[in-house]
Amino acid sequence: MAVKGFYHLADSWYREELKNAPYVDVITIGLYEDDNGTDGEFEIKWSKLNNEIVAHLEAFNDSWVALNQCLDLIQSLKDAKNITPDECVKLLLKLGYKDYTNRENPKTSS
């Protein structure tokens, strides 16, 4: 059975990817299986726009199922104004989403 979860790039061990990214931060949200597979993912990205950092949703056509299963999140975001990545993480945890963020480099952890 798939579990609703997320990965927060800025909190991960590979956050250095943000240095050259066209966005400031990203949270990947989806339906995850025990075998590390996914039934669909979408992302909330934060980008600079007119001297502000704004969130935007990115969803490809194979993520429609995940979006439909995450309507609790979408409904909670409808009144959010300028939500930050940290506020979004708190909201996801409050809604019961599992944090799958990889905080330790698997090559260096013992």
Secondary structure, 3 states (H helix, E strand, C coil): CCEEEEEEHHHCCCHHHHHHCCCCEEEEEEEECCCCCEEEEEEEEEEEECCEEEEEEECCHHHHHHHHHCHHHHHHHCCCCCCCHHHHHHHHHHCCCEECCCCCCCCCCC
